[in-house]
Amino acid sequence: MNGSGAPAEPIRSPRLDLVLLSQPLLEAIVTGDRHEARTLAGFALAGDLFSGDPEDVPYFAMRRDQVLRDASWAPWSQRAIVLREENEMIGTATFHGPPGVNDACLPGAAEVGYEVYPAYRGRGFATEAGQALIDWACREHGVSHFISGVAPENLPSLRVGEKLGFVPSGAIVDGELIVELHQPICERRLGA
């Protein structure tokens, strides 16, 4: 659903669909109702989604609650990374909120995040999902400034950021390096 209540179109890339997780699907994930989640998804859910990681339930509950408090957050919320040809979920992608809601408190910047599940890593899916998020925010909302927080020891994520054009900002928030990207194509198109 988008902020108006209409179903949101997936963000598409060459191999992936980034499918917004609906409120009912988020609720099924939070409550651990695998059957209901499978029924609602429309794609094969990854086993990693119900991994039992104690951080997962509060995380998905937070994403659900953000949209419940303010429906305008919906397009910026949690998405499944779906490998289109197999119609299978291989990870998640999100913005931390609308532009301006980010760990570095930078006005107008959108913070991107993504996780590709272990069985699907090393095939460029994180880079493709990250680029799709950036392209969508630029094209649909005129966002030209992006950040991401990465743990310093997470070398694969740092490499993904480099491939996307992110550079270190010099800031560290909650132990994560903040990297940023200014999207000049979007800036030129908007006349900035």
C-alpha positions in Angstrom: 0.0 0.0 0.0 1.2 3.5 -0.6 0.3 6.6 1.4 -3.1 6.9 -0.4 -4.1 3.3 0.4 -3.6 2.0 -3.2 -1.4 -1.0 -3.7 2.2 0.1 -4.4 3.9 -1.1 -7.6 7.1 -3.0 -6.9 10.4 -1.2 -7.6 11.8 -3.2 -10.5 15.4 -3.8 -11.6 16.7 -6.2 -14.3 16.4 -9.4 -12.1 14.5 -8.2 -9.0 11.2 -6.9 -7.8 11.3 -4.9 -4.5 7.8 -5.7 -3.2 6.4 -3.5 -0.4 5.4 -5.7 2.6 1.7 -5.0 3.3 0.5 -4.3 6.9 -1.2 -7.7 7.1 2.0 -9.4 5.9 4.1 -7.5 8.3 1.7 -8.5 11.1 1.9 -12.2 10.1 5.7 -11.9 10.2 5.7 -10.2 13.6 3.4 -12.8 15.1 5.3 -15.7 13.5 2.2 -16.9 11.5 4.1 -18.6 8.6 0.9 -20.0 7.0 -0.8 -16.5 6.9 2.5 -14.9 5.7 2.7 -17.5 2.8 -0.9 -16.9 1.9 -0.5 -13.1 1.8 3.0 -12.8 0.1 2.3 -13.7 -3.5 5.9 -15.0 -3.7 7.9 -17.8 -2.0 9.1 -16.6 1.4 12.6 -17.2 2.4 13.2 -19.5 5.4 15.6 -16.8 6.7 12.5 -14.5 7.3 11.6 -16.7 10.2 15.1 -17.4 11.4 14.4 -17.0 15.1 16.9 -14.1 15.3 15.7 -12.2 18.4 16.3 -8.9 16.6 13.9 -9.7 13.7 10.5 -9.5 15.5 11.1 -6.0 17.0 12.6 -4.8 13.7 9.5 -5.8 11.6 7.2 -4.6 14.4 9.0 -1.2 14.2 8.5 -1.0 10.4 4.8 -2.0 10.8 4.2 0.6 13.5 5.9 3.4 11.5 3.3 3.0 8.8 0.5 2.6 11.3 1.4 6.0 12.8 1.9 7.7 9.5 0.6 6.2 6.2 2.9 8.5 4.2 5.8 6.3 5.3 4.4 3.3 3.4 6.4 3.8 0.1 9.6 4.2 2.1 9.0 1.1 4.2 10.1 -2.6 4.2 10.2 -4.4 0.9 11.0 -8.0 0.0 13.7 -8.5 -2.5 12.1 -11.0 -4.9 14.1 -12.8 -7.5 11.6 -12.3 -10.4 12.2 -15.4 -12.5 11.9 -17.7 -9.5 9.3 -15.5 -7.7 11.3 -16.1 -4.5 12.2 -13.8 -1.7 16.0 -13.5 -1.3 16.3 -10.7 1.2 14.8 -7.3 2.3 15.4 -3.7 1.3 14.1 -0.5 2.9 14.6 3.2 3.5 14.8 4.2 7.1 11.9 6.5 6.5 11.0 9.3 4.1 13.8 11.8 3.1 15.2 13.5 6.2 14.6 10.5 8.5 18.1 9.1 8.7 20.8 8.2 11.3 22.9 11.2 10.4 19.9 13.7 10.8 20.6 15.1 7.3 17.7 17.1 5.9 16.4 15.7 2.6 18.7 12.6 2.7 17.2 9.1 2.3 18.9 6.3 4.1 18.9 3.0 2.3 19.4 -0.5 3.8 19.3 -4.0 2.4 20.0 -7.6 3.4 20.5 -10.4 1.0 20.1 -13.8 2.7 23.3 -15.9 2.8 22.4 -18.5 0.1 22.0 -15.6 -2.4 25.1 -13.5 -1.6 27.9 -12.9 -4.0 25.8 -12.6 -7.1 25.3 -8.8 -7.2 21.8 -8.8 -5.8 22.6 -6.3 -3.0 24.1 -3.9 -5.4 21.1 -4.3 -7.8 18.6 -3.8 -5.0 20.4 -0.7 -3.6 20.6 0.9 -7.1 16.9 0.2 -7.6 16.1 2.0 -4.4 18.2 5.0 -5.3 16.9 5.2 -8.8 13.2 5.0 -7.6 13.7 7.7 -4.9 15.4 10.0 -7.5 12.9 9.4 -10.3 9.7 9.4 -8.2 10.6 11.8 -5.4 13.5 13.9 -6.6 15.8 12.6 -3.8 19.5 13.3 -4.7 21.2 12.7 -1.4 21.5 9.2 0.1 23.2 7.7 3.1 23.8 4.2 4.5 25.2 3.0 7.8 27.6 0.1 7.6 29.4 -1.8 10.4 33.2 -1.3 9.8 33.9 -5.0 9.8 31.2 -5.7 7.1 33.5 -5.6 4.2 31.0 -7.0 1.6 28.5 -4.2 2.5 31.2 -1.6 2.3 32.1 -3.0 -1.2 28.4 -2.8 -2.3 28.4 0.9 -1.1 31.5 1.6 -3.2 30.0 0.0 -6.3 26.9 2.2 -5.8 29.1 5.3 -5.5 28.9 5.9 -1.8 31.9 7.6 -0.1 32.7 7.8 3.6 31.2 10.8 5.3 33.5 10.8 8.3 30.5 10.3 10.6 30.0 7.2 12.9 26.6 6.6 14.3 25.9 3.7 16.7 29.2 2.2 15.7 28.4 2.3 12.0 30.3 4.2 9.4 28.0 6.6 7.5 28.6 6.6 3.8 26.8 9.0 1.5 26.0 9.5 -2.2 25.0 12.6 -4.0 23.1 11.7 -7.2 24.1 14.4 -9.7 21.9 13.1 -12.4 18.8 13.6 -10.2 20.2 17.0 -9.1 20.7 18.1 -12.8 17.2 16.9 -13.8 15.7 18.9 -11.0 17.7 22.0 -11.9 19.6 22.0 -8.5 
